[in-house]
Structure formats: C-alpha cells, structure tokens
C-alpha cells in the first residue's frame, strides 16, 4: 500500500508540474500577445500626443482646441460611466488576421458595472469594402462573478451564441443595479 501511495503522489506531482508548465506557457503567450493599458496610461498617452502636436498644428486645430476636445471627451466618458455604471479597467487588442477584405482583431475587456465584475473576450471582423456591415462580433466569451444564477447564466450563454455585445451592455447595467440592491437587502436581514 505504501508503494501505491507513493506512485499516486508521483503521478499527482507529474500532473501538477505539467499543468504548471502549460499555465506558464499560456501566461507568457498572453504577455507577448498584447499589452494591457490602464485608464491613467491611456490619458498619459493622449496628453503626450497632444504635446507632440503643439508644434505640428499649422493648418490644423490649435493645441488649445485639441485640449478642449479632449476635456469634452473625458466629461462624456465620465457622464456615460455615471449613467450606465460601467467602468472599464483594462482593454487589449491583437490583430489576428489582415487581408484585402478586412481585419480580424482579438479584444479582451474587463471592467465593473456597479459591484459586478465582468470580462469579455471576442473577435471583431472589420470589413473594409462593405459600408453596410462595419463589424461582426464572433467567438464572444463572457465571464461574470454573479453567473451562478441559472437564469443569468442561460441569458449570457444566448448572448455568447449570438455575439450580441450591445444586448450585453444594455442588460448588465440593469442587472448589476438590481444585483446590488438584492445584495444590500440580504445583508440587511443577516
């Protein structure tokens, strides 16, 4: 029995070492694939871009006009975040394929809507020749922390099958708001 236990442990150790190796390779691949940018890094890049444009604005908008436009866009983002409750924490994009018909890009988004965290991964096919269908979403994968509810799980599965990002963003705002209300109510009765 001691030999059987020893063999079982050795097999478990080998399986764990293999899993560690695979996860390490996957992590390194992800690190090489794309770079994640925080909101602060995006804003810093935008400001650096504006500074670089200050000398190149002849015949274009002035730097103060560009700054005003940037501030206006920041206010709009703040308004939309307050209105919907959706706050993106990271985004990465990798071009998978590029040909004469269009470009396929792999996107990864993560964020929060009220207190519900979510992660999205999808491919976006942008057609270059067709103005009627500007982009097609495929391979949509949604991960949410509150997915243990069977009804929301079934709903998210149907959204993933259809690749319907718009419906996801419309519904997550309402769902997360009521999820937060339910959570507070249950906390009150505990």
C-alpha positions in Angstrom: 0.0 0.0 0.0 2.9 2.3 0.7 4.2 1.8 -2.9 0.7 2.6 -4.3 0.5 5.8 -2.3 4.0 6.7 -3.4 3.1 6.1 -7.1 -0.1 8.1 -6.7 1.8 11.0 -5.3 4.4 10.9 -8.0 1.7 10.8 -10.7 0.0 13.8 -9.0 3.3 15.7 -8.8 3.9 15.0 -12.5 0.4 16.1 -13.4 0.8 19.3 -11.4 4.2 20.0 -13.0 2.7 19.6 -16.4 -0.2 21.9 -15.5 2.3 24.5 -14.2 4.3 24.2 -17.4 1.2 24.7 -19.6 0.0 27.6 -17.5 3.4 29.3 -17.7 3.4 28.9 -21.5 -0.1 30.3 -21.7 0.9 33.3 -19.4 4.0 34.0 -21.5 1.9 33.8 -24.7 -0.6 36.3 -23.3 2.1 38.6 -22.2 3.6 38.5 -25.7 0.2 38.8 -27.5 -0.9 42.1 -26.1 -0.4 44.9 -23.7 -2.9 46.0 -21.1 -3.4 49.7 -20.6 -4.9 51.3 -17.6 -7.1 54.5 -17.8 -4.2 56.5 -16.5 -1.8 55.2 -19.1 -4.3 56.0 -21.9 -4.7 59.5 -20.6 -0.9 60.0 -20.3 -0.6 58.8 -23.9 -3.3 61.2 -25.0 -1.6 64.1 -23.2 1.8 63.1 -24.7 0.2 63.0 -28.1 -1.3 66.5 -27.6 2.1 67.8 -26.6 3.7 66.4 -29.7 1.0 68.0 -31.8 1.7 71.5 -30.4 4.5 72.1 -32.9 2.6 70.4 -35.7 -0.7 72.3 -35.6 -0.1 74.7 -38.5 -3.1 74.5 -40.8 -4.9 72.3 -38.2 -6.7 72.9 -35.0 -4.8 74.7 -32.3 -3.4 72.9 -29.3 -6.0 74.6 -27.0 -8.8 73.4 -29.3 -7.5 69.8 -29.1 -7.2 70.1 -25.3 -10.8 71.4 -25.1 -11.9 68.5 -27.3 -10.0 66.0 -25.0 -11.6 67.5 -21.9 -15.0 67.3 -23.6 -14.5 63.7 -24.4 -13.4 63.0 -20.8 -16.5 64.6 -19.5 -18.6 62.5 -21.8 -16.9 59.3 -20.6 -17.5 60.3 -17.0 -21.2 61.0 -17.8 -21.6 57.7 -19.5 -19.9 55.9 -16.6 -22.2 57.6 -14.1 -25.2 56.9 -16.3 -24.6 53.2 -17.0 -22.4 52.3 -14.1 -20.0 50.6 -16.5 -16.3 51.2 -15.8 -13.7 49.6 -18.0 -10.5 48.7 -16.1 -8.4 47.1 -19.0 -8.5 46.5 -22.7 -6.2 44.7 -25.0 -6.3 44.2 -28.8 -4.4 41.9 -31.0 -4.6 41.7 -34.8 -5.1 38.1 -35.7 -5.5 38.4 -39.4 -5.4 41.1 -42.1 -6.3 40.6 -45.7 -7.8 42.7 -48.5 -11.4 42.0 -47.3 -10.9 43.1 -43.8 -9.2 42.8 -40.4 -9.8 40.3 -37.6 -8.8 41.5 -34.2 -9.0 39.8 -30.8 -10.3 42.0 -28.0 -10.2 41.5 -24.2 -12.1 43.8 -22.0 -12.6 43.8 -18.3 -14.5 46.1 -16.0 -17.1 46.6 -13.4 -20.7 47.6 -13.6 -21.8 48.8 -10.1 -20.4 45.9 -8.0 -20.4 43.2 -10.7 -17.1 42.4 -12.4 -17.0 41.1 -15.9 -14.6 40.1 -18.6 -15.2 39.9 -22.3 -13.2 38.2 -25.0 -14.3 38.4 -28.6 -13.1 38.6 -32.2 -14.1 41.6 -34.3 -14.1 41.3 -38.1 -14.0 44.8 -39.7 -14.9 44.7 -43.4 -13.1 47.3 -45.5 -15.2 47.1 -48.6 -18.7 46.9 -47.1 -20.1 50.0 -45.5 -23.4 48.3 -44.6 -21.8 45.9 -42.1 -18.9 47.7 -40.5 -18.0 45.0 -37.9 -19.0 41.5 -37.0 -18.5 40.0 -33.5 -17.6 36.3 -33.2 -16.2 34.0 -30.5 -17.7 36.0 -27.7 -16.9 34.8 -24.2 -18.4 36.4 -21.1 -17.2 35.8 -17.6 -19.1 37.4 -14.7 -18.8 36.9 -11.0 -22.5 36.5 -10.4 -23.0 33.8 -13.1 -24.1 31.2 -10.5 -27.7 32.2 -11.1 -29.0 29.8 -13.7 -31.3 32.4 -15.4 -28.4 34.8 -15.9 -26.1 32.0 -17.0 -28.7 30.9 -19.6 -29.1 34.5 -20.7 -25.3 35.1 -21.1 -25.0 31.8 -23.0 -27.6 33.0 -25.5 -25.7 36.4 -25.9 -22.4 34.5 -26.4 -24.0 32.3 -29.1 -25.4 35.4 -31.0 -22.3 37.5 -30.4 -24.6 40.3 -29.2 -22.4 42.8 -27.4 -25.0 45.6 -27.5 -27.6 43.5 -25.6 -24.9 42.5 -23.0 -24.1 46.2 -22.3 -27.7 47.2 -22.2 -28.7 44.4 -19.8 -25.6 44.4 -17.5 -26.3 47.9 -16.3 -29.9 47.0 -15.1 -28.9 43.6 -13.8 -25.9 44.9 -11.8 -28.0 47.7 -10.3 -30.6 45.2 -9.1 -28.0 42.7 -8.1 -26.5 45.4 -5.8 -30.0 46.1 -4.4 -30.6 42.4 -3.6 -27.1 42.1 -2.0 -27.8 45.1 0.2 -31.2 43.8 1.2 -29.9 40.3 2.1 -27.1 42.0 4.1 -29.7 44.0 6.0 -31.6 40.8 7.0 -28.4 39.0 8.1 
